[in-house]
């Protein structure tokens, strides 16, 4: 977690080089922002339960988000919005997509779950 321009950023967690599954979420929530780790709030608890029920260990997976900061009021539209006539992507969103591409290039997963 880094503090840049007053934004807390939450980066991926897990073994990039030795994982077989990568989970990619939209953006961190309040708990994720506070703890500096992806998928540790309510959605993270559900994800962990579902993984456990199928025999997947969370510690063997790489978990990240496309957007690395909590959107204001949990509204993703300042970053990405589908409007009539096209898709709006902020420059910040484009940089997060590039960051995600670089993360996934370094990730050994043969399955990526969006």
DRENPA-3360 file (N, C-alpha, C; in nm, 2 decimals, always signed):
BEGIN
1 = XXXXXXXX = +0.09/-0.12/+0.00/+0.00/+0.00/+0.00/+0.09/+0.12/+0.00 ~ +0.06/+0.22/-0.09/+0.14/+0.34/-0.10/+0.05/+0.46/-0.09 ~ +0.10/+0.57/-0.04/+0.03/+0.69/-0.04/+0.08/+0.78/-0.14 ~ +0.01/+0.80/-0.25/+0.05/+0.89/-0.36/-0.07/+0.98/-0.40 ~ -0.05/+1.11/-0.40/-0.15/+1.20/-0.44/-0.27/+1.18/-0.35 ~ -0.25/+1.15/-0.22/-0.36/+1.13/-0.12/-0.45/+1.01/-0.16 ~ -0.40/+0.91/-0.23/-0.47/+0.80/-0.27/-0.40/+0.67/-0.21 ~ -0.48/+0.59/-0.14/-0.42/+0.47/-0.09/-0.44/+0.36/-0.20;
9 = XXXXXXXX = -0.33/+0.30/-0.24/-0.34/+0.20/-0.35/-0.32/+0.07/-0.29 ~ -0.39/-0.03/-0.35/-0.39/-0.17/-0.30/-0.34/-0.25/-0.42 ~ -0.23/-0.31/-0.40/-0.17/-0.39/-0.51/-0.20/-0.54/-0.48 ~ -0.17/-0.62/-0.58/-0.20/-0.76/-0.58/-0.12/-0.83/-0.47 ~ -0.17/-0.95/-0.43/-0.10/-1.03/-0.33/-0.10/-1.18/-0.37 ~ +0.00/-1.25/-0.34/+0.01/-1.39/-0.36/+0.13/-1.42/-0.45 ~ +0.16/-1.55/-0.47/+0.28/-1.59/-0.54/+0.26/-1.58/-0.70 ~ +0.30/-1.47/-0.75/+0.28/-1.45/-0.90/+0.36/-1.56/-0.98;
17 = XXXXXXXX = +0.48/-1.59/-0.94/+0.56/-1.68/-1.01/+0.53/-1.83/-1.00 ~ +0.45/-1.86/-0.90/+0.42/-2.01/-0.88/+0.27/-2.04/-0.86 ~ +0.19/-1.95/-0.90/+0.04/-1.98/-0.89/-0.01/-2.04/-1.02 ~ -0.12/-2.11/-1.00/-0.19/-2.16/-1.12/-0.32/-2.09/-1.15 ~ -0.37/-2.01/-1.05/-0.49/-1.94/-1.06/-0.47/-1.80/-1.02 ~ -0.53/-1.70/-1.10/-0.52/-1.56/-1.06/-0.67/-1.51/-1.06 ~ -0.70/-1.44/-0.96/-0.83/-1.38/-0.94/-0.82/-1.23/-0.96 ~ -0.90/-1.16/-1.05/-0.89/-1.02/-1.08/-1.03/-0.96/-1.05;
25 = XXXXXXXX = -1.03/-0.87/-0.95/-1.15/-0.79/-0.92/-1.15/-0.66/-0.99 ~ -1.26/-0.59/-0.96/-1.28/-0.45/-1.02/-1.19/-0.35/-0.95 ~ -1.21/-0.33/-0.81/-1.14/-0.23/-0.74/-1.16/-0.27/-0.59 ~ -1.06/-0.22/-0.51/-1.08/-0.24/-0.36/-1.19/-0.17/-0.30 ~ -1.24/-0.23/-0.19/-1.34/-0.16/-0.11/-1.28/-0.10/+0.01 ~ -1.37/-0.06/+0.11/-1.32/+0.01/+0.23/-1.23/-0.08/+0.31 ~ -1.26/-0.20/+0.33/-1.18/-0.29/+0.41/-1.04/-0.32/+0.35 ~ -1.05/-0.34/+0.21/-0.93/-0.36/+0.14/-0.84/-0.24/+0.15;
33 = XXXXXXXX = -0.89/-0.12/+0.13/-0.82/+0.00/+0.14/-0.75/+0.02/+0.28 ~ -0.83/-0.01/+0.38/-0.78/+0.00/+0.52/-0.67/-0.10/+0.55 ~ -0.68/-0.22/+0.50/-0.58/-0.33/+0.53/-0.47/-0.34/+0.42 ~ -0.49/-0.27/+0.31/-0.39/-0.27/+0.21/-0.37/-0.40/+0.13 ~ -0.48/-0.48/+0.12/-0.48/-0.61/+0.06/-0.61/-0.64/-0.01 ~ -0.60/-0.70/-0.13/-0.72/-0.72/-0.21/-0.81/-0.83/-0.15 ~ -0.93/-0.82/-0.17/-1.03/-0.93/-0.13/-1.02/-0.97/+0.01 ~ -1.02/-0.88/+0.11/-1.02/-0.92/+0.25/-1.15/-0.87/+0.32;
41 = XXXXXXXX = -1.24/-0.81/+0.25/-1.36/-0.77/+0.31/-1.47/-0.87/+0.29 ~ -1.59/-0.84/+0.28/-1.71/-0.93/+0.27/-1.69/-1.01/+0.14 ~ -1.66/-0.95/+0.03/-1.64/-1.03/-0.09/-1.52/-1.12/-0.08 ~ -1.42/-1.08/-0.01/-1.30/-1.16/+0.01/-1.33/-1.28/+0.09 ~ -1.42/-1.27/+0.19/-1.46/-1.38/+0.28/-1.53/-1.48/+0.19 ~ -1.62/-1.43/+0.11/-1.70/-1.52/+0.02/-1.61/-1.59/-0.07 ~ -1.52/-1.52/-0.13/-1.42/-1.58/-0.23/-1.34/-1.69/-0.16 ~ -1.29/-1.66/-0.04/-1.21/-1.76/+0.04/-1.29/-1.88/+0.07;
49 = XXXXXXXX = -1.42/-1.87/+0.11/-1.51/-1.98/+0.14/-1.53/-2.06/+0.01 ~ -1.56/-2.00/-0.10/-1.58/-2.07/-0.23/-1.45/-2.15/-0.27 ~ -1.34/-2.08/-0.26/-1.21/-2.15/-0.29/-1.19/-2.27/-0.20 ~ -1.21/-2.25/-0.07/-1.19/-2.36/+0.02/-1.29/-2.48/-0.01 ~ -1.41/-2.45/-0.05/-1.51/-2.56/-0.08/-1.47/-2.64/-0.20 ~ -1.39/-2.58/-0.29/-1.34/-2.65/-0.41/-1.20/-2.70/-0.40 ~ -1.14/-2.69/-0.28/-1.01/-2.74/-0.25/-0.90/-2.65/-0.30 ~ -0.93/-2.52/-0.33/-0.82/-2.43/-0.37/-0.78/-2.35/-0.25;
57 = XXXXXXXX = -0.65/-2.34/-0.23/-0.59/-2.26/-0.12/-0.56/-2.12/-0.17 ~ -0.62/-2.03/-0.09/-0.60/-1.88/-0.12/-0.45/-1.85/-0.13 ~ -0.37/-1.91/-0.05/-0.23/-1.88/-0.04/-0.15/-1.92/-0.17 ~ -0.21/-2.01/-0.25/-0.15/-2.06/-0.37/-0.20/-1.98/-0.49 ~ -0.28/-1.88/-0.47/-0.34/-1.80/-0.58/-0.28/-1.65/-0.58 ~ -0.28/-1.59/-0.69/-0.25/-1.45/-0.70/-0.38/-1.37/-0.71 ~ -0.40/-1.27/-0.63/-0.53/-1.20/-0.62/-0.50/-1.05/-0.64 ~ -0.57/-0.98/-0.73/-0.55/-0.84/-0.76/-0.68/-0.78/-0.81;
65 = XXXXXXXX = -0.67/-0.65/-0.84/-0.78/-0.57/-0.90/-0.73/-0.50/-1.02 ~ -0.82/-0.46/-1.11/-0.79/-0.37/-1.22/-0.75/-0.24/-1.17 ~ -0.84/-0.17/-1.10/-0.82/-0.04/-1.04/-0.76/-0.06/-0.90 ~ -0.65/+0.01/-0.87/-0.57/-0.02/-0.75/-0.61/+0.08/-0.64 ~ -0.72/+0.16/-0.65/-0.76/+0.24/-0.55/-0.91/+0.23/-0.53 ~ -0.96/+0.26/-0.41/-1.10/+0.26/-0.39/-1.17/+0.37/-0.46 ~ -1.26/+0.34/-0.55/-1.33/+0.45/-0.62/-1.42/+0.54/-0.52 ~ -1.43/+0.66/-0.54/-1.51/+0.75/-0.45/-1.65/+0.70/-0.45;
73 = XXXXXXXX = -1.70/+0.68/-0.33/-1.84/+0.63/-0.30/-1.86/+0.49/-0.37 ~ -1.75/+0.42/-0.39/-1.75/+0.29/-0.46/-1.82/+0.29/-0.60 ~ -1.81/+0.41/-0.66/-1.86/+0.43/-0.79/-1.75/+0.43/-0.89 ~ -1.74/+0.32/-0.98/-1.63/+0.30/-1.07/-1.64/+0.40/-1.19 ~ -1.75/+0.47/-1.21/-1.77/+0.55/-1.33/-1.67/+0.66/-1.36 ~ -1.60/+0.71/-1.25/-1.49/+0.81/-1.29/-1.38/+0.75/-1.36 ~ -1.36/+0.62/-1.35/-1.25/+0.55/-1.42/-1.30/+0.49/-1.56 ~ -1.42/+0.43/-1.56/-1.46/+0.35/-1.67/-1.61/+0.36/-1.68;
81 = XXXXXXXX = -1.67/+0.40/-1.79/-1.81/+0.41/-1.81/-1.85/+0.39/-1.95 ~ -1.96/+0.31/-1.96/-2.01/+0.28/-2.10/-2.12/+0.38/-2.12 ~ -2.11/+0.46/-2.22/-2.20/+0.56/-2.26/-2.25/+0.54/-2.40 ~ -2.36/+0.60/-2.43/-2.40/+0.60/-2.57/-2.29/+0.65/-2.66 ~ -2.26/+0.57/-2.76/-2.16/+0.61/-2.86/-2.02/+0.57/-2.82 ~ -2.00/+0.49/-2.71/-1.87/+0.44/-2.68/-1.84/+0.42/-2.53 ~ -1.72/+0.40/-2.51/-1.67/+0.37/-2.37/-1.58/+0.48/-2.33 ~ -1.60/+0.53/-2.21/-1.51/+0.64/-2.15/-1.41/+0.57/-2.06;
89 = XXXXXXXX = -1.29/+0.59/-2.09/-1.18/+0.54/-2.00/-1.09/+0.66/-1.96 ~ -1.08/+0.69/-1.83/-0.99/+0.79/-1.78/-0.85/+0.76/-1.81 ~ -0.76/+0.85/-1.81/-0.62/+0.83/-1.83/-0.57/+0.74/-1.71 ~ -0.62/+0.77/-1.59/-0.58/+0.69/-1.48/-0.62/+0.54/-1.49 ~ -0.74/+0.52/-1.55/-0.79/+0.38/-1.57/-0.70/+0.31/-1.67 ~ -0.66/+0.38/-1.78/-0.57/+0.33/-1.88/-0.44/+0.29/-1.82 ~ -0.39/+0.37/-1.72/-0.26/+0.33/-1.66/-0.28/+0.21/-1.57 ~ -0.40/+0.20/-1.51/-0.42/+0.08/-1.42/-0.43/-0.05/-1.51;
97 = XXXXXXXX = -0.49/-0.04/-1.63/-0.50/-0.15/-1.72/-0.36/-0.19/-1.77 ~ -0.28/-0.09/-1.79/-0.14/-0.12/-1.83/-0.07/-0.19/-1.72 ~ -0.09/-0.15/-1.59/-0.03/-0.21/-1.48/-0.08/-0.35/-1.46 ~ -0.21/-0.38/-1.49/-0.26/-0.51/-1.48/-0.20/-0.60/-1.58 ~ -0.18/-0.55/-1.70/-0.12/-0.63/-1.81/+0.02/-0.67/-1.77 ~ +0.09/-0.58/-1.71/+0.23/-0.61/-1.66/+0.23/-0.71/-1.55 ~ +0.13/-0.70/-1.46/+0.12/-0.80/-1.35/+0.09/-0.94/-1.41 ~ +0.00/-0.94/-1.50/-0.04/-1.07/-1.56/+0.07/-1.13/-1.64;
105 = XXXXXXXX = +0.15/-1.05/-1.70/+0.27/-1.10/-1.78/+0.37/-1.17/-1.69 ~ +0.38/-1.12/-1.56/+0.47/-1.18/-1.47/+0.41/-1.30/-1.39 ~ +0.28/-1.32/-1.41/+0.20/-1.42/-1.34/+0.21/-1.55/-1.41 ~ +0.23/-1.66/-1.34/+0.24/-1.79/-1.40/+0.11/-1.87/-1.42 ~ +0.00/-1.80/-1.37/-0.13/-1.87/-1.37/-0.17/-1.91/-1.51 ~ -0.23/-2.03/-1.52/-0.29/-2.08/-1.64/-0.44/-2.06/-1.65 ~ -0.50/-2.01/-1.54/-0.64/-1.97/-1.53/-0.65/-1.83/-1.46 ~ -0.72/-1.74/-1.53/-0.74/-1.61/-1.48/-0.89/-1.59/-1.47;
113 = XX = -0.94/-1.57/-1.34/-1.08/-1.55/-1.31/-1.11/-1.41/-1.29 ~ -1.19/-1.35/-1.38/-1.23/-1.21/-1.37/-1.35/-1.19/-1.28;
% end
